[in-house]
């Protein structure tokens, strides 16, 4: 029953995502326009989809949605100077095994950013262990954490300092499995900055002690929390001058995280 609910929620989430709505409007509009009877409605529907596309690509809406997630935790420039903090957990993103290419091409840019941040902190923590967490994404492939571990080894991290958790399939399961390895001891939690609010919320609900370490900070660098109203307005207006298809992906990220956080709250996971 639980698996069915998660599958249903994921399907509904995809169907009502910003890009899905845009594509549905454009597609429906084209089909309606093919009929003389519904020509006007079809044109209006196409225009609605086109307007959404322009808003997503030209406006800095994506930056501000991501910024609201990223600003909740400060960057960890230096790890805590405590012998009790010797575990660094890196949550997985997307990766797929292809042995005809180097491991750097098998991991998403976001995943590489998380791993790079984990290595940076690892170099500053004496006797640290890196825990990589992530199970199977694609059938027929091994767990993503295996690719992450391979990357770490090739970047010079000794195999003895890497712990692989390959059973989890989502953020909640990541932390459930990690809890078996770290217990209630404090640990550094590395994931994308926009993903940290949900990950930290789950960890605290499980009575864990995470020390948030944001990676892949995207919007906060250009839209810091201390911006004045005038600076905010100027940045917002200026943002229209730099259209980018990257925003289309980022607005999906923001939607996914807000929806994921709501779902976890309803499931009492946060």
C-alpha positions as MATLAB code, in Angstrom:
seq = 'XXXXXXXXXXXXXXXXXXXXXXXXXXXXXXXXXXXXXXXXXXXXXXXXXXXXXXXXXXXXXXXXXXXXXXXXXXXXXXXXXXXXXXXXXXXXXXXXXXXXXXXXXXXXXXXXXXXXXXXXXXXXXXXXXXXXXXXXXXXXXXXXXXXXXXXXXXXXXXXXXXXXXXXXXXXXXXXXXXXXXXXXXXXXXXXXXXXXXXXXXXXXXXXXXXXXXXXXXXXXXXXXXXXXXXXXXXXXXXXXXXXXXXXXXXXXXXXXXXXXXXXXXXXXXX';
ca = [
       0.000    0.000    0.000;
       2.827    2.373    0.918;
       4.612    1.730   -2.390;
       1.359    2.339   -4.310;
       0.835    5.667   -2.526;
       4.386    6.790   -3.295;
       4.000    5.803   -6.955;
       0.681    7.631   -7.184;
       2.110   10.728   -5.516;
       5.108   10.716   -7.864;
       2.837   10.399  -10.905;
       0.560   13.225   -9.768;
       3.631   15.323   -8.983;
       4.991   14.864  -12.486;
       1.620   15.554  -14.128;
       1.154   18.863  -12.314;
       4.767   20.035  -12.498;
       5.408   23.439  -14.120;
       6.960   22.012  -17.280;
       4.290   19.330  -17.633;
       1.545   21.956  -17.437;
       3.358   24.040  -20.056;
       3.739   21.069  -22.420;
       0.120   19.987  -21.900;
      -1.127   23.486  -22.735;
       0.986   23.677  -25.884;
       0.033   20.179  -27.016;
      -3.657   20.614  -26.275;
      -3.637   23.978  -27.989;
      -2.114   22.563  -31.170;
      -4.677   19.749  -31.260;
      -7.614   22.101  -30.621;
      -6.342   24.462  -33.306;
      -6.625   21.667  -35.858;
     -10.398   21.861  -35.448;
     -12.177   24.884  -36.917;
     -14.801   24.615  -34.202;
     -12.209   25.000  -31.420;
      -9.725   27.186  -33.281;
     -10.072   30.178  -30.946;
      -9.773   28.057  -27.806;
      -6.794   26.281  -29.314;
      -4.987   29.544  -30.021;
      -5.674   30.816  -26.495;
      -4.346   27.570  -25.036;
      -1.177   27.745  -27.147;
      -0.644   31.346  -26.078;
      -1.059   30.336  -22.417;
       1.607   27.640  -22.796;
       3.918   30.042  -24.630;
       3.494   32.687  -21.912;
       4.402   30.135  -19.248;
       7.502   29.187  -21.247;
       8.589   32.835  -21.457;
       7.949   33.382  -17.733;
       9.964   30.299  -16.792;
      12.867   31.156  -19.094;
      13.039   34.952  -18.891;
      11.962   35.752  -15.346;
      14.193   35.047  -12.321;
      11.336   33.089  -10.716;
      13.495   29.963  -10.540;
      16.286   31.829   -8.752;
      13.978   33.144   -6.057;
      12.252   29.815   -5.490;
      15.622   28.062   -5.156;
      17.008   30.917   -3.051;
      14.266   30.451   -0.452;
      15.416   26.864   -0.021;
      19.159   27.579   -0.109;
      19.112   30.401    2.434;
      18.037   28.133    5.296;
      21.589   26.879    5.939;
      24.882   28.742    5.761;
      27.787   27.309    3.734;
      30.185   25.227    5.843;
      33.464   26.953    5.024;
      35.261   25.004    7.747;
      34.035   21.849    9.531;
      33.557   21.863   13.314;
      36.802   21.351   15.211;
      35.569   18.414   17.258;
      36.917   14.864   17.438;
      33.305   13.670   17.740;
      32.541   14.845   14.190;
      34.347   12.322   12.014;
      31.604   11.142    9.650;
      30.728   12.937    6.413;
      27.567   11.702    4.698;
      27.023   12.478    1.002;
      23.533   11.869   -0.351;
      23.237   10.594   -3.907;
      21.890   12.311   -6.984;
      21.708   10.787  -10.442;
      24.238    8.437  -11.986;
      24.364    5.484  -14.348;
      27.101    2.963  -14.985;
      28.777    3.020  -18.385;
      32.172    1.391  -18.331;
      33.089    2.821  -21.735;
      33.387    6.255  -20.117;
      35.203    7.646  -17.067;
      33.223    7.810  -13.860;
      33.122   11.619  -14.131;
      30.829   11.195  -17.151;
      28.582    8.705  -15.350;
      27.550   11.117  -12.607;
      25.349   14.194  -12.983;
      26.848   17.650  -12.560;
      24.913   18.009   -9.327;
      26.288   14.724   -8.030;
      29.838   15.782   -8.882;
      29.266   18.997   -6.940;
      28.130   17.092   -3.850;
      31.118   14.741   -4.043;
      33.567   17.619   -4.519;
      32.172   19.327   -1.420;
      32.441   16.076    0.528;
      36.092   15.670   -0.481;
      36.859   19.277    0.456;
      35.492   18.745    3.956;
      37.106   15.302    4.228;
      40.542   16.893    3.712;
      39.918   19.119    6.740;
      38.633   16.493    9.189;
      41.266   14.243   10.785;
      40.453   10.516   10.653;
      37.223   11.197    8.776;
      35.115    8.581    7.018;
      33.015    9.365    3.958;
      29.622    7.657    3.830;
      28.005    7.629    0.385;
      24.297    6.865    0.380;
      22.168    5.868   -2.606;
      20.649    2.705   -4.043;
      19.690    1.517   -7.514;
      18.276    4.177   -9.853;
      18.082    2.164  -13.071;
      17.322   -1.532  -13.239;
      20.331   -3.527  -14.324;
      22.741   -1.066  -12.747;
      24.316   -1.278   -9.325;
      23.656    1.313   -6.621;
      24.612    4.903   -7.344;
      26.677    4.866   -4.155;
      29.000    2.410   -5.887;
      29.709    4.972   -8.612;
      30.184    7.625   -5.946;
      32.696    5.437   -4.124;
      34.528    4.776   -7.384;
      34.782    8.515   -7.997;
      36.121    9.116   -4.482;
      38.775    6.424   -4.874;
      39.900    7.871   -8.192;
      40.132   11.286   -6.530;
      42.606    9.851   -4.020;
      40.382    8.953   -1.056;
      41.595    5.671    0.474;
      39.116    2.821    0.153;
      39.288    2.259    3.940;
      37.832    5.736    4.461;
      34.755    5.099    2.298;
      31.562    3.484    3.569;
      28.947    2.519    0.965;
      25.216    2.466    1.728;
      23.425    1.075   -1.306;
      19.951    0.072   -0.104;
      18.088    3.387   -0.068;
      15.878    4.679   -2.893;
      14.930    8.170   -1.722;
      15.824   10.871    0.781;
      13.894    9.304    3.641;
      15.476    5.886    3.127;
      18.899    7.548    2.775;
      18.680    8.829    6.326;
      17.071    5.684    7.725;
      19.986    3.634    6.424;
      22.593    6.198    7.457;
      21.189    6.191   10.986;
      22.278    2.550   11.266;
      25.840    3.717   10.605;
      26.065    6.922   12.657;
      23.421    6.501   15.354;
      22.836    9.713   17.291;
      26.417   10.961   16.880;
      26.875   14.288   15.076;
      27.795   14.021   11.410;
      28.300   16.350    8.471;
      25.464   16.052    5.953;
      26.357   16.998    2.377;
      23.738   17.450   -0.316;
      22.604   20.192   -2.674;
      21.701   23.376   -0.828;
      18.110   23.371   -2.095;
      17.699   19.738   -0.928;
      19.055   20.275    2.586;
      15.836   21.507    4.274;
      14.076   18.219    3.518;
      17.114   16.046    4.287;
      17.816   17.803    7.594;
      14.137   17.645    8.523;
      14.108   13.881    8.031;
      17.334   13.409    9.979;
      16.079   15.413   12.943;
      12.776   13.536   12.898;
      14.825   10.339   13.183;
      16.578   11.883   16.212;
      19.856   12.226   14.359;
      22.312   15.108   14.711;
      23.102   16.434   11.219;
      25.494   19.331   10.597;
      24.290   20.777    7.261;
      26.928   21.338    4.567;
      25.297   22.856    1.455;
      26.740   21.941   -1.942;
      25.875   23.191   -5.441;
      24.766   26.613   -4.178;
      23.172   28.222   -7.216;
      20.976   31.225   -6.405;
      22.176   32.401   -3.006;
      25.478   33.739   -4.356;
      23.656   36.280   -6.503;
      20.656   36.872   -4.240;
      21.998   36.902   -0.649;
      19.552   37.147    2.285;
      20.868   40.582    3.324;
      19.731   42.244    0.092;
      17.768   45.451    0.571;
      14.368   45.923   -1.044;
      15.904   48.181   -3.694;
      18.649   45.653   -4.465;
      16.088   42.857   -4.610;
      13.924   44.802   -7.055;
      16.932   45.733   -9.213;
      18.139   42.116   -9.312;
      14.671   40.906  -10.218;
      14.313   43.371  -13.092;
      17.855   42.728  -14.328;
      17.173   39.003  -14.328;
      14.825   39.418  -17.286;
      17.782   40.411  -19.455;
      19.396   36.980  -19.085;
      17.016   34.289  -20.379;
      18.245   30.766  -19.789;
      16.959   27.268  -20.381;
      18.720   26.369  -17.107;
      15.851   28.076  -15.351;
      13.439   25.518  -16.771;
      15.299   22.744  -14.930;
      15.737   24.769  -11.766;
      12.049   25.595  -11.484;
      11.380   21.853  -11.651;
      13.887   21.348   -8.829;
      12.127   23.932   -6.668;
       8.715   22.406   -7.387;
       9.999   18.896   -6.625;
      11.511   19.980   -3.312;
       8.487   21.910   -2.096;
       6.177   19.067   -3.079;
       8.547   16.526   -1.511;
       8.696   18.485    1.717;
       4.877   18.685    1.857;
       4.561   14.954    1.189;
       7.085   14.083    3.895;
       5.260   16.362    6.333;
       1.960   14.643    5.563;
       3.672   11.247    6.031;
       5.105   12.424    9.383;
       8.668   11.999    8.127;
       9.611   15.583    9.015;
];
